[in-house]
């Protein structure tokens, strides 16, 4: 009898950047040598993505103001709850489940319910986001209580994989920029936005590179976050 076929190796936790992104990364490297050295030092850029639609925004809520590792742990618990990844199902879950089982704080549980209600009531049209420009899409999401600009930008960057969204309010991005560029202090959101202007139309890719740089210099892992 022939020996059983060996099992295929599991896929890597993060795929390589798609061709459009690799072209953008090459353009960034040619335009800014400071960004060009990140992959040489830290290794190939892991291509992190999030689920589209309601689950993706729910995942972004999990990450508000906490570490990637903590957010990933909460998301793993939340995403296994029956019905949690649908607006009506989420609204059926009480705080004992959302907070006690999944680990959401009470404010984040309220944000998740506000998101679900907005989707069900038609105030948030996630299907229409693809036809909106970046600023219009950010405004549409951020109008929902508890979401805000950072949450909207993170969703558009990771779930919609937009190429030119840059979350200027992200503290890790500011820390990474200060370290990479040799700044005396972490830049303010306005100052970071001014710096990022040089990286148009690939600011989202520049953000991914800066996060990659910061994980490398701080020794933090690229967390599998769904």
C-alpha positions as CSV (number, residue, x, y, z in Angstrom):
1,X,0.0,0.0,0.0
2,X,1.3,3.4,-0.9
3,X,2.0,5.7,2.0
4,X,-0.5,8.4,2.6
5,X,0.1,11.7,0.9
6,X,1.7,14.2,3.2
7,X,-0.6,17.0,4.4
8,X,-0.1,20.3,2.7
9,X,1.6,22.9,4.9
10,X,-0.8,25.4,6.4
11,X,-0.9,28.8,4.7
12,X,1.1,31.5,6.3
13,X,-0.9,33.7,8.8
14,X,-0.4,36.7,6.5
15,X,-0.1,36.5,2.7
16,X,2.2,38.6,0.6
17,X,1.0,42.0,-0.6
18,X,-1.1,41.8,-3.8
19,X,0.5,43.0,-7.1
20,X,-1.1,46.5,-6.9
21,X,0.3,47.0,-3.4
22,X,3.8,45.7,-4.4
23,X,3.8,48.2,-7.2
24,X,2.8,51.0,-4.7
25,X,5.5,49.8,-2.3
26,X,8.1,50.1,-5.1
27,X,6.9,53.6,-5.9
28,X,7.2,54.6,-2.2
29,X,10.7,53.1,-2.0
30,X,11.8,55.1,-5.0
31,X,10.3,58.3,-3.6
32,X,11.5,58.0,0.0
33,X,14.7,56.1,0.9
34,X,13.6,56.1,4.6
35,X,10.7,53.8,3.8
36,X,12.8,51.8,1.4
37,X,14.9,50.3,4.2
38,X,12.1,49.0,6.3
39,X,11.5,45.7,4.5
40,X,15.3,45.2,4.2
41,X,15.6,45.3,8.0
42,X,12.2,43.9,9.2
43,X,11.6,41.4,6.4
44,X,8.7,41.3,3.9
45,X,5.7,43.3,4.7
46,X,2.9,41.0,6.0
47,X,-0.4,41.8,4.3
48,X,-2.9,42.1,7.1
49,X,-6.6,42.2,6.2
50,X,-9.9,42.4,8.0
51,X,-13.3,41.0,7.0
52,X,-15.5,43.4,5.0
53,X,-18.8,44.9,6.0
54,X,-20.3,44.7,9.5
55,X,-17.7,42.2,10.9
56,X,-14.8,44.4,9.8
57,X,-16.2,47.4,11.6
58,X,-16.9,45.3,14.7
59,X,-13.3,44.2,14.6
60,X,-12.2,47.8,14.4
61,X,-14.2,48.6,17.5
62,X,-12.4,45.8,19.4
63,X,-9.1,47.6,18.7
64,X,-10.1,51.0,20.0
65,X,-7.4,52.3,22.4
66,X,-5.9,48.9,23.3
67,X,-3.0,46.8,22.1
68,X,-3.2,44.6,19.0
69,X,-2.7,41.5,21.2
70,X,-5.6,42.4,23.5
71,X,-7.9,43.3,20.6
72,X,-7.1,40.1,18.8
73,X,-8.0,38.0,21.9
74,X,-11.3,39.9,22.3
75,X,-12.1,39.4,18.6
76,X,-11.4,35.7,18.8
77,X,-13.9,35.3,21.6
78,X,-16.5,37.7,20.1
79,X,-16.4,36.2,16.6
80,X,-17.3,32.7,18.0
81,X,-20.5,33.9,19.7
82,X,-23.6,32.7,17.8
83,X,-25.1,35.7,15.8
84,X,-22.4,38.2,16.8
85,X,-21.3,38.9,13.3
86,X,-24.7,40.0,12.1
87,X,-26.4,43.2,13.3
88,X,-29.6,41.6,14.5
89,X,-27.7,38.8,16.3
90,X,-25.3,41.3,17.9
91,X,-28.2,43.3,19.3
92,X,-29.7,40.1,20.9
93,X,-26.5,39.7,23.0
94,X,-26.6,41.2,26.5
95,X,-23.7,42.7,28.4
96,X,-23.1,39.5,30.3
97,X,-22.2,37.9,27.0
98,X,-20.5,40.9,25.2
99,X,-18.5,42.0,28.2
100,X,-18.3,38.9,30.4
101,X,-17.7,36.3,27.7
102,X,-16.2,38.3,24.8
103,X,-14.3,40.8,27.0
104,X,-15.6,44.0,25.5
105,X,-15.7,47.0,27.8
106,X,-19.2,48.4,28.4
107,X,-18.5,51.5,26.2
108,X,-17.3,49.2,23.4
109,X,-20.4,47.0,23.8
110,X,-22.4,50.2,23.4
111,X,-20.4,51.2,20.3
112,X,-21.1,47.7,18.8
113,X,-24.8,48.1,19.4
114,X,-24.8,51.6,17.9
115,X,-23.1,50.1,14.8
116,X,-25.6,47.3,14.6
117,X,-28.6,49.6,15.0
118,X,-27.3,52.0,12.3
119,X,-26.9,49.1,9.9
120,X,-30.4,47.8,10.5
121,X,-32.0,51.2,10.3
122,X,-30.2,52.2,7.1
123,X,-28.3,55.1,8.6
124,X,-25.0,53.2,7.8
125,X,-25.0,51.8,4.2
126,X,-21.9,49.6,4.1
127,X,-22.6,48.4,0.6
128,X,-22.4,52.0,-0.6
129,X,-18.9,52.6,0.8
130,X,-17.2,51.2,-2.3
131,X,-18.7,54.0,-4.4
132,X,-17.6,56.7,-2.0
133,X,-14.3,58.6,-2.0
134,X,-12.1,58.2,1.0
135,X,-13.2,61.3,2.9
136,X,-16.9,60.7,2.2
137,X,-16.5,57.1,3.4
138,X,-14.8,58.2,6.6
139,X,-17.5,60.7,7.3
140,X,-20.3,58.2,6.7
141,X,-18.8,55.7,9.2
142,X,-17.6,58.3,11.7
143,X,-21.1,59.8,12.0
144,X,-22.2,56.7,14.0
145,X,-21.8,57.2,17.8
146,X,-18.7,55.5,19.2
147,X,-17.0,54.9,15.9
148,X,-15.1,58.0,14.9
149,X,-12.4,58.8,12.4
150,X,-9.7,56.4,13.6
151,X,-12.2,53.4,13.5
152,X,-13.4,54.4,10.0
153,X,-9.9,54.8,8.6
154,X,-8.7,51.5,10.1
155,X,-11.7,49.8,8.5
156,X,-11.1,51.4,5.1
157,X,-7.4,50.5,5.2
158,X,-7.6,46.9,6.3
159,X,-11.1,45.7,5.3
160,X,-11.5,47.6,2.0
161,X,-7.7,47.7,1.4
162,X,-7.8,51.3,0.2
163,X,-4.4,52.6,-0.9
164,X,-4.4,56.2,0.4
165,X,-6.0,56.2,3.8
166,X,-3.7,57.3,6.6
167,X,-4.9,57.2,10.3
168,X,-3.1,60.3,11.6
169,X,-4.5,59.7,15.1
170,X,-2.9,56.3,15.5
171,X,-0.3,56.4,18.3
172,X,1.8,53.5,17.0
173,X,2.1,55.3,13.6
174,X,3.2,58.4,15.3
175,X,5.8,56.5,17.4
176,X,7.0,54.7,14.3
177,X,7.4,57.9,12.3
178,X,9.3,59.6,15.2
179,X,11.7,56.6,15.4
180,X,12.2,56.2,11.6
181,X,12.5,59.9,10.8
182,X,14.6,60.8,13.9
183,X,12.1,63.3,15.3
184,X,12.6,64.7,18.8
185,X,9.1,63.6,19.9
186,X,6.1,61.8,18.6
187,X,4.3,64.1,16.1
188,X,0.8,65.3,16.6
189,X,-1.9,64.1,14.3
190,X,-1.7,67.3,12.3
191,X,2.1,67.0,12.0
192,X,1.9,63.4,11.1
193,X,-0.7,64.2,8.4
194,X,1.6,66.8,7.0
195,X,4.5,64.3,6.9
196,X,2.4,61.7,5.2
197,X,1.4,64.1,2.3
198,X,4.7,63.2,0.7
199,X,3.5,59.6,0.4
200,X,0.4,60.2,-1.6
201,X,-1.2,58.3,-3.4
202,X,0.1,55.4,-1.3
203,X,-0.3,56.6,2.2
204,X,-2.0,53.4,3.4
205,X,1.0,51.5,2.2
206,X,3.3,53.9,4.0
207,X,1.2,53.3,7.2
208,X,1.5,49.6,6.8
209,X,5.3,50.0,6.4
210,X,5.5,52.2,9.5
211,X,3.5,49.7,11.6
212,X,5.8,46.9,10.3
213,X,8.9,49.0,11.3
214,X,7.5,49.6,14.8
215,X,6.8,45.9,15.4
216,X,10.3,45.2,14.3
217,X,12.0,47.8,16.5
218,X,9.8,46.9,19.6
219,X,9.9,43.2,19.1
220,X,6.2,42.8,18.9
221,X,4.6,40.1,16.7
222,X,2.4,40.7,13.7
223,X,-0.8,39.5,15.4
224,X,-3.3,37.3,13.5
225,X,-6.4,39.3,14.0
226,X,-8.9,38.1,11.3
